Amino acid sequence: MVNEYTIKGKFLMGSTFQKFERTIKAAKEENAVEKIYLDLGSKHGVKRKYVHIEEVRTD
């Protein structure tokens, strides 16, 4: 079953942290978090250690 997860957090962009909130469809919470890491790494070139997940919520 596919659920929607809302993920809040921040990532390092240059010398400051940028907040984000994204809604992802995934089968499990772990898959949704992995998708966030993949998207931010792909679009912004951010390494995983600079992404801080603060909240994961099921919608």
SULBELJO-V951895 format. One record per residue. RES is the residue in three letters. OMEGA is omega in degrees with one decimal (999 if undefined). Layout:
# SULBELJO-V951895
((RES	OMEGA) (RES	OMEGA))
This chain:
# SULBELJO-V951895
((MET	-178.1) (VAL	177.4) (ASN	171.8) (GLU	178.8) (TYR	172.9) (THR	-175.7) (ILE	177.8) (LYS	178.1) (GLY	178.5) (LYS	177.6) (PHE	-177.5) (LEU	178.5) (MET	-174.4) (GLY	179.5) (SER	-180.0) (THR	176.9) (PHE	178.9) (GLN	178.2) (LYS	175.7) (PHE	172.1) (GLU	-176.7) (ARG	174.0) (THR	-175.7) (ILE	172.6) (LYS	-179.5) (ALA	179.2) (ALA	-178.8) (LYS	179.1) (GLU	-179.7) (GLU	179.3) (ASN	179.1) (ALA	178.8) (VAL	177.9) (GLU	179.0) (LYS	176.7) (ILE	178.3) (TYR	-179.5) (LEU	-178.7) (ASP	-178.9) (LEU	177.5) (GLY	-178.4) (SER	-174.3) (LYS	-173.6) (HIS	179.6) (GLY	-176.5) (VAL	175.9) (LYS	-176.2) (ARG	-177.0) (LYS	178.2) (TYR	176.3) (VAL	-179.5) (HIS	177.2) (ILE	-178.1) (GLU	-176.4) (GLU	172.5) (VAL	-174.1) (ARG	175.6) (THR	178.9) (ASP	999))
